[in-house]
Amino acid sequence: MKNLFKESEFMLGVTKFKNLPDDVGNEILLAGRSNAGKSSALNALTGNPKLARISKTPGRTTEINFFKVNDSLKLVDLPGYGFAKSSFHKRQDWAPLLEEYFLKRESLKAVVIFMDIRHPLKDSDRDMINLCNTSNAPFIPVLTKSDKMSNNQRNKSIAEVNRQMEGVEAIAVSSKDILGFDKLSKAILEFVSA
């Protein structure tokens, strides 16, 4: 199957709502804790190992980064929450920008929430899920680093997350083994064509 995300390219990074690109087309927001493997997952999804910078120290990204997939679709990469290395002032700036984005952004179609399969549904993940729910933004829970578990452990973790999600199916991926990304692509495209 052809990878529809293959042509993705970096557009711009913004820190202020007024600097966001025009509110047209479809946007899929990528969110996750600082160490959830979000950058690796973005690179695996697009088949471009250099698209998102992978830092040895998680939490380095302090901008919302826009990646153009095609004329009608953008991937929007949020800074990792947990903000391991960003200053307190940067964190203060984030909440309002994020709230404004969720409230006003017409092109937001869905949020992909990346969680380490070994430690899913931390408080910060639940905060993001609550933000999605209160903003009526659909979300896709994605469990990363699934290669670090046996099949049995992986199935248990997926089942437990699904149980707590009430009707939203989690997708397990491994950036190392490039597994699960066809399923994630399909899930994203369902929201884009809906």
Number of C-alpha atoms within 10 A of each C-alpha: 4 6 12 15 22 15 13 21 18 15 14 15 19 14 16 15 16 9 10 16 12 9 12 14 15 20 26 23 21 24 24 25 25 22 20 25 21 29 25 22 24 22 21 25 24 21 18 16 15 13 17 21 13 16 12 8 11 22 18 17 23 20 17 23 21 23 23 18 19 16 9 12 20 24 25 23 23 21 23 26 21 16 19 15 14 16 10 9 8 14 14 10 12 18 11 13 16 16 14 12 15 19 14 12 16 13 19 24 22 22 23 22 24 30 26 22 25 16 11 21 21 11 9 13 20 13 12 19 21 13 15 16 12 11 13 13 16 15 25 19 26 28 27 28 23 25 17 14 13 10 11 8 14 19 13 12 21 20 14 13 20 16 13 10 14 8 8 14 17 23 21 25 26 20 21 14 11 15 18 19 22 15 12 20 15 12 17 19 13 12 17 18 8 6
